[in-house]
Amino acid sequence: MLKLYIGNKNYSSWSMRPWVLLKQAGIEFEEIKVLFDSFDPGSNFKVALDGVTPAGKVPVLLDDGFAVWDTLAIAEYVAEIHPEKKLWPQERQARARARSICAEMHSGFSALRSACGMNIEASLPQIGQLAWRDKPAVRADVQRLVSMWSELLAQHSGPLLFGGFTVADAYFAPVCMRLRTYALPVPADISAYVARVCALPGIKAWIDGALAEQDFRQFEEPYRLSR
């Protein structure tokens, strides 16, 4: 059975992507949660991953002892070993577009990710308002998302970015969490897409898990002193 090492569900956006991909696709796997304590050498987190991945980060997928790290590499690996799940769009150009936007998410949107860290349990609309007012790069990132998603939803007639569920929806699920937590302003069609993503069984299961943690990691919480 596949094993997936993840971090805290409330905070770990990169862990969320392959977890919800596997869960929503109905692919059996064992979850191994490695809670964040710190990321310093010798921390419990680093010790737990020693010998599992040379990167020392989550997520990590193990397939009969073979390690695949980095979220995009995991998604590609899972799509290859489960072609019947059709995790990428079947049409060539749609598939290329899906890979393009996932790669863009992987390397971009740094302003949004920095100003609005994933925190599913929290409600931080005032922080979102300040980021929106004071950080033009955040507004630019959100506008890029709105443009990207609106075009894809119109082109593929929804309900998701490429019609049915694909890697792309899993990849942007943590962004949907950020838009909700920080109440960032988006058009109605984008809000509706976010709601549909959050209602998917795989994503809902992750959200429920995040809420059940009832954990607080100070270094992940720049805007609160406690839960």
C-alpha positions in Angstrom: 0.0 0.0 0.0 1.1 3.6 -0.7 2.2 5.5 2.3 2.0 9.3 2.4 3.9 11.4 5.0 2.2 14.7 5.7 2.5 17.6 8.2 -0.2 19.3 10.2 -3.4 19.4 8.2 -4.3 22.9 9.4 -1.1 24.4 8.1 0.6 22.2 5.5 -0.6 23.3 2.1 1.9 21.1 0.2 0.8 18.0 2.2 -2.8 18.8 1.4 -2.3 18.5 -2.4 -1.3 14.9 -2.8 -3.5 13.8 0.2 -6.7 15.2 -1.3 -5.7 13.9 -4.8 -5.4 10.3 -3.5 -8.5 10.6 -1.3 -10.8 12.2 -3.9 -9.6 9.7 -6.5 -10.4 6.7 -4.2 -6.8 5.5 -4.2 -6.0 3.5 -1.0 -3.1 4.8 1.1 -1.7 5.0 4.6 -1.4 8.4 6.2 1.6 9.1 8.3 1.4 12.4 10.0 4.6 14.1 11.2 3.6 17.0 13.4 5.5 20.3 13.1 7.6 21.1 16.1 10.3 23.0 14.4 12.3 22.6 11.2 15.7 22.7 12.9 18.2 19.8 12.7 17.4 17.5 15.5 13.8 18.4 15.8 11.2 15.6 16.1 10.0 16.5 12.6 13.4 16.2 11.0 14.3 13.0 13.0 11.0 11.4 11.8 11.9 12.0 8.2 15.5 11.0 8.5 16.0 8.0 6.1 12.7 8.6 4.5 13.5 11.6 2.2 16.8 13.4 1.6 14.9 16.6 1.3 13.7 16.4 5.0 10.3 17.9 4.1 6.7 16.7 3.6 5.0 15.5 1.7 6.7 12.2 0.8 5.1 9.2 -0.9 6.4 5.7 -0.3 5.6 3.0 -2.8 7.0 -0.3 -1.5 9.8 1.6 0.1 10.5 3.8 -3.0 10.3 7.5 -2.0 8.9 10.2 -4.1 9.0 13.8 -2.7 7.8 17.1 -4.0 4.1 17.5 -4.5 4.2 17.8 -8.3 6.4 14.7 -8.6 4.0 12.8 -6.4 1.0 13.8 -8.5 2.8 12.7 -11.7 3.8 9.4 -10.1 0.3 8.6 -8.9 -1.2 9.5 -12.3 1.2 7.0 -13.9 0.5 4.1 -11.6 -3.2 4.7 -11.7 -4.0 5.7 -15.3 -7.6 4.4 -14.9 -8.2 7.3 -12.5 -7.6 9.9 -15.2 -6.0 12.4 -12.9 -4.9 14.6 -15.7 -7.3 15.8 -18.5 -7.5 13.3 -21.4 -7.2 15.8 -24.2 -3.6 16.7 -25.0 -3.9 20.5 -24.9 -6.1 20.5 -21.8 -3.5 18.2 -20.2 -0.7 20.6 -21.1 -2.7 23.5 -19.7 -3.4 21.7 -16.5 0.3 20.9 -16.1 1.2 24.6 -16.9 -1.1 26.0 -14.2 0.1 23.5 -11.6 3.7 24.4 -12.4 2.8 28.1 -12.1 1.3 27.4 -8.7 4.3 25.5 -7.7 6.8 28.3 -8.4 4.6 31.4 -8.2 2.0 33.3 -6.2 4.6 34.0 -3.6 3.0 37.2 -2.3 -0.3 35.4 -1.6 1.4 32.5 0.0 3.6 34.7 2.2 0.9 37.1 3.3 -1.8 34.6 3.7 -0.4 31.3 5.1 -2.8 28.4 5.0 -4.7 28.2 8.3 -7.9 26.3 7.8 -9.2 26.6 11.4 -8.8 30.3 11.6 -11.0 33.2 10.4 -8.8 36.2 9.6 -10.8 38.6 7.4 -9.1 41.7 8.9 -5.7 40.4 8.0 -7.0 39.7 4.5 -8.3 43.3 4.3 -4.9 44.7 5.3 -3.1 42.5 2.9 -5.5 43.5 0.1 -5.1 47.2 1.0 -1.3 47.3 1.5 0.1 44.6 -0.7 -0.3 45.2 -4.5 1.4 41.9 -5.2 -1.3 40.0 -3.3 -4.0 41.8 -5.3 -2.0 40.8 -8.5 -1.8 37.2 -7.4 -5.5 37.0 -6.7 -6.3 38.7 -10.0 -4.2 36.1 -11.8 -6.1 33.3 -10.1 -9.4 34.9 -11.0 -8.4 35.3 -14.7 -7.1 31.7 -14.8 -10.0 30.0 -13.1 -12.7 32.0 -14.9 -11.3 31.2 -18.3 -11.0 27.5 -17.5 -14.4 27.2 -15.9 -16.0 28.9 -18.9 -14.0 26.8 -21.4 -14.7 23.5 -19.7 -18.3 24.2 -18.5 -17.3 23.4 -14.9 -18.0 22.4 -12.2 -14.3 22.1 -11.8 -11.3 23.6 -13.7 -11.3 20.9 -16.4 -14.8 19.7 -16.0 -14.2 16.7 -13.7 -11.7 16.4 -10.8 -8.1 16.5 -11.8 -4.7 17.2 -10.3 -5.3 20.9 -11.0 -8.2 21.1 -8.5 -6.1 19.3 -5.9 -3.2 21.7 -6.5 -5.3 24.8 -6.0 -7.3 23.4 -3.1 -5.0 25.1 -0.5 -5.5 28.4 -2.4 -9.3 27.9 -1.9 -8.6 27.5 1.8 -6.7 30.8 1.9 -9.4 32.7 0.0 -11.9 31.5 2.7 -9.7 32.1 5.8 -8.8 35.7 4.8 -12.1 36.5 3.0 -10.2 37.9 0.0 -12.6 39.6 -2.5 -13.3 37.5 -5.6 -16.1 37.4 -8.2 -19.2 35.3 -7.7 -18.1 32.6 -10.1 -14.8 32.1 -8.2 -16.6 32.0 -4.9 -18.9 29.3 -6.3 -15.9 27.3 -7.5 -14.3 27.6 -4.1 -17.5 26.3 -2.5 -17.7 23.4 -4.9 -14.0 22.4 -4.1 -14.6 22.6 -0.4 -17.7 20.3 -0.8 -15.7 17.6 -2.5 -15.5 14.5 -0.2 -11.7 14.4 -0.4 -11.3 18.1 0.4 -14.0 18.0 3.1 -12.2 15.1 4.8 -9.0 17.1 4.9 -10.8 20.1 6.3 -12.5 18.0 9.0 -9.1 16.6 9.9 -7.6 20.0 10.2 -10.4 21.2 12.5 -10.0 18.1 14.6 -6.3 18.8 15.3 -7.0 21.7 17.6 -3.3 22.4 17.5 -1.4 25.7 17.7 2.1 26.2 16.3 3.3 29.7 17.1 5.8 29.8 14.2 2.9 29.1 11.8 0.7 31.8 13.4 2.0 35.3 12.7 -1.4 36.9 13.4 -2.6 35.2 16.6 -1.3 34.5 20.1 -3.6 31.5 20.6 -6.4 29.6 18.9 
